[in-house]
Amino acid sequence: MGLQGTRLAAFASLLLAATLALLTAAVLLGSGGLDADLIATLRAPRVLAAAGVGALLALSGLAMQVLLRNPLADPYVLGTSGGASVGALLALMGGVSLWVGAAGGALLAGALLLALARSALAGSDDASARLILTGAMIASVAGALATLLLTITPDEHLRGAIFWLVGDLSGAQHGAFCILAASAFGLAMFARRRSVDRLMLGSEAAALLGEPVRRLRYELLVAASLAAGLAVATAGAIGFVGLVVPQLLRLAGIQRTRELAWMSPVGGAALLVAADLVARTVVTPMELPVGAVMALIGAPLFIGFLMRSNR
């Protein structure tokens, strides 16, 4: 094993160890020791939900960055998370399942993006800027719709809706399903690792190497939209995970999809579990919005890593 392989193995071991330590601390902290009932009914489901949502958002961000070959791409930039938020709010008001509303909203935003920027997905890499601008406009419209929906939300549900829109894991469930979905997404990325790596070289290079560029881009967009929809349905709108985690891994020297396909969800799970741990313990007994805490943790972390990489 060469020097690069040794460094990669050391980084992977450190990432796994840090994730396991965070999961253990998040489950036990504040549970009054080893109270099995409290752990089983409150702590473990919340930690599982945070881990699953973080993994889904990190994989969604990775897919978006591959799709656009742009480090600033993530589900929020292209409007998929905004569409999921609007769908979830409509589901809350109509008494429909959050999962159905959020997934439907994310897919609708993705379909709208496809309709408005079909040539960008099928064309050259120069079209990525148009795709990002189109997604930004969809995100702006989704944000405006969410604000309008909040104005007609009954007062007794208004605080909960606002809290949920900035991220709320207090009542999150179905964490195991999110982890299974993230595992399936990661395995699919790993199985298509050669195609994804070729796409990162550029659409023309990938086409010359025999890759179906247009179909692969559609697959990435649909998978990223579904992952964002599941994440929003579980924990509300939590940003920054999909942007920070894949880029931090790349700045650390992890470039191949073979490693990114499993390190991204592990890193996303660890980062969101850490943010949730801070959100529910820093001002006990009050609880902070995990989305705001995530931004406060993620932004300085990313800036510091980027400055260190430049040096």
C-alpha positions in Angstrom: 0.0 0.0 0.0 1.4 3.4 -1.1 1.5 6.6 0.9 -1.8 7.8 -0.6 -3.5 4.5 0.3 -2.1 4.7 3.8 -3.4 8.2 4.3 -6.8 7.2 2.8 -7.1 4.3 5.2 -6.1 6.5 8.2 -8.7 9.1 7.2 -11.4 6.5 6.8 -10.6 5.0 10.2 -10.7 8.4 11.8 -14.0 9.2 10.1 -15.6 6.0 11.3 -14.3 6.3 14.8 -15.5 9.9 15.1 -19.0 8.9 13.8 -19.3 6.0 16.2 -18.2 8.2 19.1 -20.8 10.9 18.1 -23.6 8.3 17.8 -22.8 6.9 21.2 -22.6 10.3 22.9 -25.8 11.5 21.2 -27.7 8.4 22.4 -26.4 8.6 26.0 -26.1 12.3 26.7 -29.0 13.5 28.7 -30.6 10.1 29.1 -29.8 9.8 32.8 -27.2 7.1 32.3 -28.2 3.8 30.9 -32.0 4.2 31.1 -33.0 1.6 28.5 -36.6 2.8 28.1 -35.5 6.4 27.6 -32.8 5.4 25.1 -35.2 3.1 23.2 -38.1 5.5 23.0 -36.5 9.0 22.7 -32.7 9.1 22.1 -32.1 6.2 19.7 -34.9 7.1 17.2 -33.8 10.7 17.1 -30.2 9.8 16.6 -31.1 7.4 13.9 -33.2 10.0 12.2 -30.4 12.6 12.3 -27.9 10.0 10.9 -30.3 9.0 8.1 -31.2 12.6 7.1 -27.6 13.6 7.2 -26.6 10.7 5.0 -29.4 11.4 2.5 -28.5 15.1 2.3 -24.8 14.4 1.8 -25.5 11.9 -1.0 -27.9 14.3 -2.6 -25.3 17.1 -2.6 -22.7 14.7 -4.0 -25.0 13.8 -6.9 -25.8 17.4 -7.6 -22.1 18.4 -7.6 -21.4 15.5 -10.0 -24.4 16.5 -12.2 -23.2 20.1 -12.5 -19.5 19.7 -12.0 -19.8 22.6 -9.6 -18.8 22.5 -5.9 -21.6 25.0 -4.9 -24.4 22.7 -6.1 -26.7 21.1 -3.5 -30.4 20.3 -3.2 -31.2 23.8 -2.0 -29.5 25.5 -5.0 -31.5 23.6 -7.5 -34.8 24.1 -5.7 -35.5 20.4 -4.9 -35.5 21.0 -1.1 -37.7 24.1 -1.6 -40.2 22.1 -3.5 -40.1 19.4 -0.8 -40.8 22.0 1.8 -43.8 23.4 -0.1 -45.1 19.9 -0.6 -44.7 19.1 3.1 -46.5 22.3 4.2 -49.4 21.5 1.8 -49.5 18.0 3.3 -49.6 19.4 6.8 -52.5 21.6 5.9 -54.4 18.9 4.1 -53.8 16.1 6.5 -51.8 14.1 4.0 -48.6 12.1 4.9 -45.5 14.3 5.1 -43.6 11.7 3.1 -46.0 11.9 0.2 -46.1 15.7 0.2 -42.3 16.2 0.5 -41.4 13.5 -2.0 -44.0 14.8 -4.4 -42.9 18.4 -4.0 -39.2 17.4 -4.6 -40.1 15.4 -7.7 -42.3 18.2 -9.0 -39.5 20.7 -8.6 -37.1 18.3 -10.4 -39.6 17.8 -13.2 -40.0 21.5 -13.6 -36.2 21.9 -13.7 -36.1 19.2 -16.4 -38.8 21.0 -18.4 -37.2 24.4 -18.2 -33.6 23.3 -18.7 -33.8 20.2 -20.8 -31.1 21.4 -23.2 -28.8 22.0 -20.2 -29.0 18.4 -19.1 -28.6 17.1 -22.6 -26.0 19.6 -23.8 -22.4 20.5 -22.9 -20.9 21.5 -19.6 -21.3 25.1 -20.5 -25.0 24.7 -19.9 -24.5 24.0 -16.2 -24.6 27.7 -15.3 -28.1 27.9 -16.9 -29.2 24.9 -14.9 -28.0 26.5 -11.7 -29.8 29.8 -12.5 -33.0 27.9 -13.3 -32.8 26.0 -10.1 -32.1 29.2 -8.1 -35.3 30.7 -9.6 -37.3 27.6 -8.7 -35.9 27.8 -5.1 -37.0 31.5 -4.9 -40.5 30.7 -6.1 -40.7 27.8 -3.6 -39.5 30.1 -0.8 -42.2 32.6 -1.7 -44.9 29.9 -1.8 -43.7 28.6 1.6 -44.0 32.1 3.1 -47.5 32.5 1.7 -48.5 29.2 3.1 -47.2 30.2 6.5 -49.4 33.3 6.4 -52.6 31.2 6.2 -51.4 28.6 8.7 -53.6 28.5 11.9 -51.9 30.2 14.9 -51.8 27.0 16.9 -49.6 25.4 14.2 -47.6 28.4 13.2 -44.7 28.1 15.6 -44.3 24.4 14.9 -44.4 25.0 11.1 -41.7 27.7 11.3 -39.6 25.6 13.6 -39.9 22.7 11.2 -39.0 24.8 8.2 -35.6 25.5 9.7 -35.1 21.9 10.8 -36.6 20.0 13.6 -35.6 16.5 14.8 -37.6 16.5 18.1 -40.4 14.4 16.7 -38.5 12.7 13.8 -39.3 9.1 13.1 -38.5 6.5 10.4 -34.8 7.0 10.9 -34.1 3.4 10.0 -35.9 3.8 6.7 -33.8 6.9 5.9 -30.7 4.9 6.7 -31.8 2.1 4.4 -32.7 4.6 1.6 -29.2 6.3 2.0 -27.6 2.9 1.9 -29.4 2.0 -1.3 -28.4 5.4 -2.8 -24.8 5.0 -1.8 -24.7 1.4 -3.2 -26.1 2.7 -6.5 -23.5 5.4 -6.7 -20.8 2.8 -5.9 -22.1 0.5 -8.6 -22.0 3.3 -11.1 -18.7 4.7 -9.8 -16.9 4.4 -13.2 -19.6 6.2 -15.0 -19.8 8.9 -12.4 -16.0 9.5 -12.4 -16.1 9.8 -16.2 -18.9 12.3 -16.0 -16.8 14.4 -13.7 -14.3 14.6 -16.5 -16.9 16.5 -18.6 -19.8 15.5 -20.7 -17.8 15.3 -24.0 -15.1 13.1 -22.4 -17.8 10.8 -20.8 -19.6 10.5 -24.2 -16.4 9.6 -25.9 -15.8 6.9 -23.3 -19.2 5.4 -24.1 -21.2 6.7 -21.2 -24.9 7.7 -21.7 -24.5 11.2 -20.4 -28.1 12.3 -20.7 -29.6 9.2 -19.0 -27.0 9.4 -16.2 -27.8 13.0 -15.5 -31.5 12.2 -15.3 -30.8 9.4 -12.9 -28.6 11.6 -10.7 -31.3 14.4 -10.6 -34.1 12.0 -9.8 -32.1 10.2 -7.1 -31.0 13.5 -5.5 -34.6 14.9 -5.6 -36.0 11.8 -3.9 -33.2 11.9 -1.2 -33.9 15.5 -0.5 -37.7 14.9 -0.3 -37.2 12.0 2.2 -34.9 14.2 4.3 -37.3 17.2 4.3 -40.2 14.9 5.2 -38.3 13.5 8.1 -36.7 16.5 9.7 -37.7 19.7 7.8 -35.5 21.9 5.8 -31.9 21.5 6.9 -29.3 23.1 4.7 -25.5 23.0 4.3 -25.0 19.3 4.8 -25.1 18.5 1.0 -22.8 21.4 0.3 -20.2 20.9 3.0 -19.6 17.2 3.3 -18.7 16.2 -0.2 -16.5 19.3 -0.6 -14.7 18.7 2.7 -13.9 15.2 1.6 -12.6 16.4 -1.7 -10.4 19.0 0.0 -9.1 16.2 2.2 -7.9 14.4 -1.0 -10.9 12.0 -1.5 -11.7 12.3 -5.2 -12.9 9.0 -6.5 -16.6 8.0 -6.3 -15.5 4.6 -4.9 -14.6 6.3 -1.6 -17.1 9.3 -1.8 -20.1 7.0 -2.2 -19.7 5.7 1.4 -17.7 8.5 3.1 -20.2 11.1 2.1 -23.2 9.5 3.9 -21.0 8.6 6.9 -19.7 12.2 7.1 -23.2 13.6 6.6 -24.6 11.4 9.4 -21.8 12.4 11.8 -22.1 16.2 11.0 -25.9 16.3 11.5 -25.8 14.1 14.7 -23.2 16.6 16.1 -25.4 19.6 15.1 -28.4 18.0 16.8 -26.4 17.2 19.9 -25.5 20.8 20.2 -29.0 22.0 19.4 -30.6 20.0 22.2 -27.9 20.5 24.9 -26.4 23.9 24.6 -29.3 25.8 26.2 -31.1 23.0 28.1 -34.0 22.7 28.6 -34.7 24.7 25.5 -34.0 23.4 22.1 -32.5 25.3 19.2 -33.4 24.8 15.5 -31.0 22.2 14.2 -30.9 23.8 10.7 -29.6 27.1 12.2 -27.0 25.2 14.3 -26.0 23.2 11.2 -25.2 26.4 9.4 -23.3 27.8 12.3 -21.2 24.6 12.5 -20.9 24.0 8.8 -19.9 27.4 7.5 -16.8 28.0 9.8 -15.8 24.4 9.3 -15.8 24.7 5.6 -14.1 28.1 5.5 -11.3 26.8 7.9 -10.8 23.7 5.8 -10.7 25.7 2.6 -8.1 28.2 4.0 -5.9 25.3 5.3 -6.1 23.6 1.8 -5.1 26.9 0.1 -2.0 27.2 2.4 
